[in-house]
């Protein structure tokens, strides 16, 4: 009997995203929760946040499935997500 092979790792993908914050979420720790809840490496590229709204640009790297899960979560939280690459 052959030993079991570990499952093949999913390829890593990297996407540059811009997250648009509505006024109700500007003071929420969205980035913190994104990093804690998902198996992604997040690199902050730029941001402009004010009292009423803002945006955050980041590069997220991980498996395609995890990236899709994170984007679904961000959208469900109320952020608008735009792909920059």
N, C-alpha and C positions, 0 to 999 in steps of 0.2 A: 504494500500500500504506500503510495506517494504522500509525502507531507503536504499539508494544505499550503497553498500559496496565499500570501496576504493580498487583499484586494488592491488592484492597481490604483495608484493615486491619480486624482483628477489633475489635469494640467492647470497651472496657475495662469490667471489672466489679470490684467491691470487695466483699469478704466479711470479716466478723469471725469469727475462729476462736479456739477455746480448745484448746490442745494439752496433753494430760495425759501427763506423763513417768513411766514406770515406774522403779524403783530402778536398773536397769541402764543407763539413759540419762541420768540427772541430770547427770553430768559430761561428757557428749559434746557437741561443738559443733554441735548440730542447727541452731540458728538461723543460725549462720555458713554452714553448708553450704546451707541453704535459700536464703539471699540470693545466694550465689555460683553455685549451679547452675540457678536458675530466673529467668526474666525477669519478676520481680515487684518491686513497691515494697512494702516491709514496714514497718509502723509498730507498734512495741511499745506496747501499751496498759496492760499490767499483768502481774505475775508473782508467784508464790509458790513458791520452790524450797527444798526442805530436803535433808537428807542422803539420805532414802529415797525421796522422790517429790516431785512438784510439778506446777504448771501454768503455762502462759504464754498470755496473751491478746494477739492481734495482729490487725491489719487488713492484708489482702493485696490488692493491686490489680494487675491485669494482664489479659491475655486469658483468656477462659473456659477455653480449651484448656490454657494454661499453669498456671492455677490448679488445674484438675483433675489435671494431671500432678504438681504439687507435693503435692497432698493424697494421691494414690496413693503417692508416694514416702514421705511422712511416716508413713502407715499401714504401709507395708512395713518401715520402720525400727523400728516397734514402738510408735509413739505412738498414742494415741486422739485422734481429731479430732472436735470438736463445733462445729457451726455456731451462732453466736449471733445471726445475722440472717437 
